[in-house]
Amino acid sequence: MIKQIKYFQAVVRCQNFTRAADECFISQSAISQQIQALEKDLGVKLLLREGRKFSLTPAGEFFYKKSLVFLNDFERLCSETTRIAKGVECELTIGYLKHYSGDELQETIQEFQSKYPEVFINLLSGTHEELYEFVRNGKADLIISDLRRKPSAQYVNYFLTEKNFYAELPVNNSLSQLEILTMNDLKNTPIIIISSESQRYNEELFFREYFGVKGDFIFAETLEEAHLLVSSNKGYFPIEFNQPPQSKIFRYVPIFNNGVQIFRKYFAFWRIESTKKFLEEFAAILKNHF
């Protein structure tokens, strides 16, 4: 009956038997027969057919809404049961940077879970040094971070992408009217960095050495706090994009140093001796989304 419920949901969602059949990889006649079989088992009419069109009966509308909840609960029950049976091999813990703001990780998790619903995904966030510690001590199976030290032979260093840096500024800030910004232009404007209190020294050191930051630092605990600090004109937030978004609140101005736009390379890292399943598969899907 589970398959029949999925077919029924597809027909209602697509509002068309042909499109629903294509989505479910079966013929139109087969999906129609399956829904008729479902109606027979239930002893009620779910759909009123009117030529090529159809509408939901009151019972059909009730069944559709409740079946969405039921199927979600059923799939979670199956996934959790499988995870418990297989143990930690069916878990992946992924670490990502606190300042990460893209959609790539969310898209990767969604695609990965569609292929491997039995794998439970845990998530951790942290600064570069915190993530390194997570993967070093086994708290994370895979981390997504930038490369700040010489690559170690103990880890797989899987290149994901290279992103350019922009200064996020409020649209009413005069610096936001410039086409590009240099560290000299920004020397009197505080830089806003996301970091836990224990890692503030390391993050400040990195940004002074790598960016050539000359001004003061303001530290935020979360991405949301960083955006709020920018909107209240407390400073600028360095943020990476392949292509900056359109915004009515912020303007994103490229940051240059020595005539070149500053960029950062991102990698997925995991211990080379790890026997965890799915690590390489997760990394490959992640790279495709980046």
C-alpha positions, 0 to 999 in steps of 0.5 A: 500500500505504501507504493500506492500512496506514493502514486496517489500523492504524485497524481495529486501533486502533479495534477496530471496522471501522465506527469505523475507516471513519468515522475514515478517511472511507470506507465499511465495505465499502471499508475491509474490501476494502482490508484484504483486498487488503493480505492478498492482496499480503502472502500472509498473513492479518492478521485472523481474522474471527469474525462482527462481531468479529476478532482479530489473527493472530500475523503480524497482530500482528507486522505491526501493531507494525512498521508503526507504526514503518515509517509514522512513518519513512516520513512523516518521510522524506517531510516532510524530503524536501519540506523540503529541496526547498522550502528555508527557506520550509518552516520556521517558527521559533517563540519562546516565554517561558522561564516558559511552562507551558501546553499551548497551544503543544504543541496548536497544533504538533500541529494545525498539523503535522497540516494541514501535515506538510511544514513543519518547526517549530524552537523557541526559548525566552527572556526577553521581551528575548531573544525581541524580539531573536530576532524583530528579527534574524530568528532567530525568525519568530514569538514568543509574548510579553507586551507591555512596550513601545508596539506597533511598526508594524514588527510584527504584534501579534496578541492571544492571551489575557489570564491572571491571576497566581497565587503558586505556594507549597508547601501547607505554607507559611502564606501558601498558606492565604490566599484572596488575596495582595498585594505587601505580604503577599509583601514578606518572601518572595523572588520566583522568576523564570526568567531567563538571567543576562544578562537578570536586571536587565531582569526584576527591573526589570519585576517591580518596576515592573509587579508592585510587588515589594518583596522579594528575587529568586531566579533560576532557569534553567528552569521545573523549577528554579523549581518545585523552589525553590518545593517547597523553600520558598525563595520564591514563583513568579508563574505565570499561568493561566486556571484554576489546576490542582489539586495535592497539592504546590502551592497557587495563590493569586491575586496582587492589586495595588491591589485588582485581580488582576494579569494579563498580556496575551500576543501573537504577534509577527512582522515585518510585512514577513515573506513567510514562509508559514503565519505567520498560519495558525499564529497563528490556530490558536494563538489558538484553543487559548488 
